[in-house]
Amino acid sequence: MKFNTVLSTVALLCASKTLAMTWEEADAKAREWVADLTNEEKITLTTGRENMQGVCVGSIDPIERKGFKGICLQDGPAGVRFGKGTATSWQASINTAATFDRTLLRKVGEAQGNEFYQRGINFALGPAMGIQRAPASGRIWESFGEDPFYVAQCGLEVVKGIQSQGVVATSKHFIGNDQENNRGSSTSNIPEQALWEVYMEPFYRAVIDGESNAVMSSYNAINGTYSVQNERLLTKYLKGKLGFQGAVVSDWWSIFDVEKSFKAGMDMNMPGGKYWGPDYIGDSFWGEHIQECIDAGIFPQERLDDAALRIIRTLYKAGQMENFPDVNLYVDTLTEENIALNRKVGADSNVLLKNAEAILPIKGVNKIAVIGKDSMPTKFCEDMKCSDGTLALGWGSGTTDFKYIIDPLSALTERAKQDNIEVVSYGEDDAEGGAEAAKDADLAIVFVQADSGEEYITVEGNAGDRLNLDLWHGGNELIDAVASVNENTIVVIHAPGPVNVPFLDKVKGVVFAGMPGQETGHAIADVLFGDVNPSGHLPYTWAPREDYPADVKYEPEYPDGGEKMTVYDYNEGLFVGYRWFDKQGIEPTFPFGYGLSYTDFKYENLEGDMEDDGLYVTLTVTNTGDVAGAAVPMIFLSFPEVVKDHPARVFKGFDKVMLQPGESQEVTIFIDNHDLSYFDVDAMEYVKPEEGKYTIYAGSNARDLPLSTSVLANGECESENEVDADIDAGDNEDSADEEVEVDAEVDADDNEDSADEEETEALRKRAYKLY
């Protein structure tokens, strides 16, 4: 099926469920509906019942008197979990991000939302919107990379897509759950400006622009106070300053009390029991204990009223209070349209890292050797807790039950027949065997992998976070052996993120395929044979582990929710990812945004125009090669000098443009006033500078920005000057040489001593919607 037909079909499905109800309309209906609820019924709405022992991973009981069917919550970011092969097993979110294609991001959200809707699932537990601080972190494949602006843009499109189908998008994890080791007994100590500009940014966009219906809290503490007990973050910031109107849902078994968590602003305890297992069904830290706390004056009746109202308001906003499908997790939604969309995104997310002597696409060869166990059929296991065969997704709650996985060997063999190319294979990772299979081939393709996932599963000694960035199963040795006997060696890597590449100078081609989902084999065959011109770009910086500003830790396991915590100090502050590499003058292996094509592009005629609503950037992009391809022009900004201790350049805009050979197109990229602002920790507001100038950089990645110009912050005219932008970013940061320090022992509540009490009370009332 042609992909344009797929998009049209999906668009029709989406249009049929597009909802127009505003929060105000949902609020009015919800207030009327909850008016006669008893406290017992309100508590029923807030406390999970089946403790993950039922059909759904999370559930709220029905209220028969009101004709209320209850609520079903289900993972996750890569599709419907526990669907027994009836749902699409999508690519990882990090792959969708690598497309740098807003249209595809939205379409994936729409298609996933439709699969949840057809099953009667109220809450889709995604998207994940964490920031990739450290490449070894286990769940980086579930989110969208290292840059806060870009993670926010990706999350926004997916939220809008899911919610267009009448399903609640649950934006997660709020906030700072950026590593797996002791995630339930760790503190992420984040400076205030970095909290807002980096880690809150995706939630800002999801809540303000995407009207995200729900937010999921995180396991960890922030500056010493657990997320689920953090009134500053939940009530004052999320519900107050951001004006979030929906429900805050806990991550599973992350709540260990009622007094602090319910008072802080948590609305729904999932999956309800104190701990895992059937013995804790109906045995909750919440439940009837909420009423006990109200009676004891620990928190007011209004807190319960607010939680119940938020849950019902969320359901009205999503259009679920009438005619919503009954729960049936096994409705078959593995459609040809979804299969084609997964294959399309998988192909477009392939990142071509090296292509010496134009070794790709495959041409003019008679015999290909396909080497490595990663090219072979996958062994299926629960939550993907094994790494045997080709790697389509990581492990944990973010994965799915696959019906099938197209392995690379099968897909390449099928495609090679069209060109009368012989394919030989060696489906193991033994170096000697791989070399023997490759020595007589015209071209050798070596498939290698590394894996990661969630903390509750340990795979080959890796408890969620990777122990190191090496390839698994002797991948480096396999590549060396093959390359030593075949000068035309190509490497395909399936992994959650960066891996060590000591073989880079020994091979002619490298493709990073990430985790492409069930159509992985077809997606890589499409690119290797040139049926699809690769257009993926890295949504993170690729470098040796020691060059990053942050890393995971491997401390002994501490009790979840306890006082003993692993301490993660976010001393890099604003300088995550490429910003750190710019500041330190470190040359990465591959920069943020890097990705080659089978054609070439030229960027020119950069202009900037500051208007009342934001900055309009225009440039011309030309395909100077011989084949059609998609360019991704990227816009970075340097802020005016009045903004101190700020990164030299920050990513603020992009587009994706398909161009025929020789074709040029003028592209306009809009940067709104929020993205032209920084967070002033004294004013506790986003501030757009009114003086000085912004410098605009344009190009193909964070280290290839051949164009620059500048505009005055106040919008007045300035003569434009296009100059060479090959500047060492570190030279622009004399004022930002000092690391931001944060005291690991500071409790979040202590940070509020100077806060105005009237403002705090006003924000609390706004959060409770009592005024």
HELIX and SHEET records of a PDB file:
HELIX    1   1 PHE A    3  ALA A   15  1                                  13    
HELIX    2   2 TRP A   23  VAL A   34  1                                  12    
HELIX    3   3 ASN A   39  THR A   46  1                                   8    
HELIX    4   4 GLU A   64  LYS A   66  5                                   3    
HELIX    5   5 SER A   93  ALA A   98  1                                   6    
HELIX    6   6 ARG A  102  GLN A  118  1                                  17    
HELIX    7   7 ILE A  140  GLU A  142  5                                   3    
HELIX    8   8 PRO A  148  GLN A  163  1                                  16    
HELIX    9   9 ARG A  183  SER A  185  5                                   3    
HELIX   10  10 GLU A  192  ALA A  194  1                                   3    
HELIX   11  11 LEU A  195  TYR A  199  3                                   5    
HELIX   12  12 GLU A  201  ILE A  208  1                                   8    
HELIX   13  13 SER A  227  GLN A  229  5                                   3    
HELIX   14  14 GLU A  231  GLU A  231  1                                   1    
HELIX   15  15 ARG A  232  LYS A  241  3                                  10    
HELIX   16  16 GLU A  259  ALA A  264  1                                   6    
HELIX   17  17 PRO A  278  TYR A  280  5                                   3    
HELIX   18  18 GLU A  288  ASP A  295  1                                   8    
HELIX   19  19 GLN A  301  LYS A  317  1                                  17    
HELIX   20  20 GLU A  336  ASP A  348  1                                  13    
HELIX   21  21 ALA A  356  ALA A  358  5                                   3    
HELIX   22  22 LYS A  373  SER A  375  5                                   3    
HELIX   23  23 GLU A  382  MET A  384  5                                   3    
HELIX   24  24 PRO A  408  GLN A  418  1                                  11    
HELIX   25  25 ALA A  431  ALA A  438  1                                   8    
HELIX   26  26 GLY A  475  VAL A  485  1                                  11    
HELIX   27  27 LEU A  504  LYS A  506  5                                   3    
HELIX   28  28 THR A  520  LEU A  528  1                                   9    
HELIX   29  29 ARG A  545  ASP A  547  5                                   3    
HELIX   30  30 TYR A  578  GLN A  584  1                                   7    
HELIX   31  31 HIS A  674  LEU A  676  5                                   3    
HELIX   32  32 ALA A  729  ASN A  732  5                                   4    
HELIX   33  33 ASP A  734  ALA A  736  5                                   3    
HELIX   34  34 ALA A  748  GLU A  752  5                                   5    
HELIX   35  35 GLU A  757  TYR A  768  1                                  12    
SHEET    1   A 6 GLY A  58  ILE A  60  0                                        
SHEET    2   A 6 ILE A  71  GLN A  74 -1                                        
SHEET    3   A 6 PHE A 123  ALA A 124  1                                        
SHEET    4   A 6 VAL A 168  PHE A 174  1                                        
SHEET    5   A 6 ALA A 214  SER A 217  1                                        
SHEET    6   A 6 ALA A 247  VAL A 249  1                                        
SHEET    1   B 4 THR A 225  TYR A 226  0                                        
SHEET    2   B 4 ALA A 221  ILE A 222 -1                                        
SHEET    3   B 4 SER A 186  ASN A 189  1                                        
SHEET    4   B 4 THR A 566  ASP A 569  1                                        
SHEET    1   C 6 VAL A 351  ASN A 355  0                                        
SHEET    2   C 6 GLY A 509  PHE A 512 -1                                        
SHEET    3   C 6 THR A 489  HIS A 494  1                                        
SHEET    4   C 6 LEU A 443  GLN A 449  1                                        
SHEET    5   C 6 LYS A 367  ILE A 371  1                                        
SHEET    6   C 6 GLU A 422  TYR A 426  1                                        
SHEET    1   D 3 PHE A 601  GLU A 611  0                                        
SHEET    2   D 3 GLY A 614  ASN A 623 -1                                        
SHEET    3   D 3 SER A 664  ASP A 672 -1                                        
SHEET    1   E 2 GLY A 629  ALA A 631  0                                        
SHEET    2   E 2 VAL A 657  LEU A 659 -1                                        
SHEET    1   F 4 VAL A 650  PHE A 654  0                                        
SHEET    2   F 4 MET A 634  SER A 638 -1                                        
SHEET    3   F 4 LYS A 693  GLY A 699 -1                                        
SHEET    4   F 4 LEU A 707  LEU A 712 -1                                        
SHEET    1   G 2 TYR A 678  ASP A 680  0                                        
SHEET    2   G 2 GLU A 685  VAL A 687 -1                                        
END                                                                             
